[in-house]
Amino acid sequence: MLRLVGEDLACVRGGREVFDGVSFAVPAGGLLQLRGPNGAGKSSLLRLIAGLVRIGGGRLDLLGGQPDVPLAEQTHYVGHLDALKPALTVAENLEFWARMLGGGDRPVAAALETMGIGPLADFPAAVLSAGQRRRLALARLVAASRPVWLLDEPTTALDADGRDRLFELIAGHLAGGGLALVATHVDLPLAAATLTLGGRR
Ligand SMILES: Nc1ncnc2c1ncn2[C@@H]1O[C@H](COP(=O)(O)OP(=O)(O)OP(=O)(O)O)[C@@H](O)[C@H]1O
């Protein structure tokens, strides 16, 4: 069974230790909520798991995953920067991401519908509002399926409908045997374990 295990993890950025001694285990169907004050290292931990920040110490393993596929390629990381190409349409942006992520297994139109932005498919991404951009970034989760979701403040800019769609998406992912780590300052209406990072500034 799938299980993401971090043992005694350390992270150094810009020559400064952000955290050390961080351990957790998230099983299939599990949600780990990352809490802690600004600068505690929540984003750094997600980026470390996504392979975007080097591991400074400790071990990180995805047990029961695809042994020949690097962990980073089994994760979906949705960060603060929505990383959209403004000149492309909403649908083209998602097609681009689905290809990048090796997905395409689910139709782009359905992924846009899931986040309630189907009618915006042919709009240039440049004209989207902050909440619409966030919905498009989250639609990537649907367009390409990966077992480990790493979501950094995913509720930012979302209205109540957007949040409901996001929570439904996460719940469906967990019910399907995936797992998720979510850095957030708000309480999620989903059963979750909590990992609180300290506050070295
Ligand atoms: N690219 C970087 N280079 C050097 N240091 C960085 C970099 N990014 C973040 N840091 C530092 O790492 C520490 C942890 O930052 P991080 O963004 O992981 O915290 P966070 O818990 O997600 O904070 P927030 O709640 O504000 O989003 C901070 O001290 C920050 O200055």
The ligand as an ORCA input file, in Angstrom:
! r2SCAN-3c Opt
* xyz 0 1
  N      14.596     30.554     -2.368
  C      14.978     30.704     -1.101
  N      16.265     30.952     -0.774
  C      16.648     31.090      0.496
  N      15.816     31.016      1.543
  C      14.533     30.775      1.278
  C      14.037     30.610     -0.038
  N      12.722     30.400      0.015
  C      12.384     30.426      1.324
  N      13.473     30.652      2.074
  C      13.511     30.741      3.519
  O      13.085     29.519      4.044
  C      12.333     29.752      5.243
  C      11.023     28.990      5.154
  O      10.230     29.554      4.120
  P       8.897     28.831      3.622
  O       8.386     29.608      2.463
  O       9.177     27.400      3.455
  O       7.966     29.038      4.905
  P       6.393     28.839      5.060
  O       6.177     28.099      6.339
  O       5.812     28.228      3.843
  O       5.907     30.320      5.238
  P       4.515     31.076      4.859
  O       3.501     30.692      5.913
  O       4.915     32.510      4.984
  O       4.149     30.686      3.461
  C      12.168     31.253      5.391
  O      13.087     31.717      6.364
  C      12.543     31.787      4.031
  O      13.185     33.037      4.122
*
